[in-house]
Amino acid sequence: MQFDLDLQAMQEMRDAVNRAKEAQLKYMSYSQEQVDEIVKKVAEAAFAKSLELAQMAVEETGMGVVEHKKVKNEVGSMAVYESIKDEKTVGIIREDRSNKITEVAYPYGVVAGIIPTTNPTSTAIFKALISLKTRNAIVVSPHPRAVKCTIEALNICAEAAVRAGAPEGLINWLSIPSMAATTELMKHRDVNLILATGGGALVRAAYSSGKPAYGVGPGNVPCYIEKTANIAKSVSMIIDSKSFDNGTICATEQSLVVDKNIVQMVIRELKNNGAYILNAEEKTLVEKTISPEKGKLNPNIVGQSAVKIAEMAGITVPTCTRVLIAEETRVGKDVPFSIEKLSPIFALYTADSYEQAKEYCMKLLNLGGRGHSLSLHTNDDEVAKDFVLEMPVSRMMVNTLSSIGAVGATTGLMPSLTLGCGSYGGNITSDNVSARHLINVKRMAYGIKEVSIPKPTDSCGVTKKETTKNPDIEQIVGQVLNQVGTNSQVDAKAIAEMVNQVLQKYQTN
């Protein structure tokens, strides 16, 4: 019964969190050297199984390309390791001697990791590594369509961690697919942070859990080929990027925007690189395949090859076709080619001017990709600067493959399988999420500045200094008496007290 499965899933989740919490408390005592050795061994073990895990992922999900998923697993393991191996994440991590400030890292505790079906093994490896590096434990909820391959990736990491000396239970997972268990995992009192990679509904659930959460947004990435670009080289990279793992990376280019005076050259190069340009009738058939319901992507095309999608639409294309392309002029939810497609399908927009090119890019981002990424091909640095200043994106890849460039494979960006979209996309960070996002920092600060604190005023509006006896009154009275003469029979102290009382009464009025 489904009810029984839900109960089992819920109990499994609670047990996993308990194990993670107990293991994490033990892990707190590990030194930086011990942590670094564990992370290294885990990365090496996952890297060694990159191909096997890629094969499992494609077989189970029916998405993507084995050779490309292998690359993603390699990025998620060793490339991520190389980027974080020298970071200090234990104890004192920085000392500012001039300002006398010492910074100390401490972990969140138990991390809940949500894994997408598009990158089920690479994302699992990545999240396990950055959690281990920061002395956190992790409990992973796999996508229901990728449970086996995700668990296998995590099991490889967990076994390698224990062999390297880690306490058992640092890496945990849910083996029974259940949205209810995943939701309760994110709300569990002993879960301290959420790494949510998945659809919009899941990310919103993470944000509404009441816990700190790193989420991502959709990546409806425009790709502008500006008139100064090296057309042959740019188009070759764009097709390689778009067809990489059949378009399952969220930073993959989704629509082409091309300057009018080079569009025919671009189309020629697109065809030379395996693109198929759809005619009007074929475009209509593919539109229905992309989005059978207005504004909603058909999940059956995600991660499928161009040839298979063409077959689904009922059209015939050459077997060597890598990408399907249709010319488009409109942008909107009711325009299937303009939405994020997560498959090797392009919309092609011809811009009559530079301003219209920017307008197309802005409309595409506003439709569903704000805060994520933009791809630009140009040899004009001023164009690049103008775009990065104006476009509402968190990363802009120039003259490279957007899909793997955004995750750090072909650029100097931080290798990551979780790409923040910043405030543009409703996320807490615009960074490529990594180990540094999984630690807190406490600071010890010595006093280095002298500050004069003003005296407070009492309820009558008079400062304390004003209400105390003026030490100069007696001196003044003495000087007056000296002038009057020493023979005068006057009590100097009594006069001084009288004067002081008069002054106080005057000051309070």
Secondary structure by P-SEA (a helix, b strand, c coil): caaaaaaaaaaaaaaaaaaaaaaaaaaccccaaaaaaaaaaaaaaaaaaaaaaaaaaaaaaccccaaaaaaaaaaacaaaaaaccccccccccccccccbbbbbbbbccbbbbbbbcccccaaaaaaaaaaaaacbbbbbbcccccaaaaaaaaaaaaaaaaaaccccccbbbbccccaaaaaaaaaccccccccccccaaaaaaaaaccccbbbbbbcbbbbbbccccaaaaaaaaaaaaaacccccccccccbbbbccccaaaaaaaaaaabbbbbcaaaaaaaaaaacccccccccccccccaaaaaaaacccccccccbbbbbbccccccccccccccccbbbbbbbccaaaaaaaaaaaaaacccccbbbbbcccaaaaaaaaacccccccccccccccccccccccccccccccccccccccccccccccccbbbbbbbcccbbbbbccccccccccccccccccaaaaaaaaaaaaacccccccaaaaaaaaaaaaaaaaac
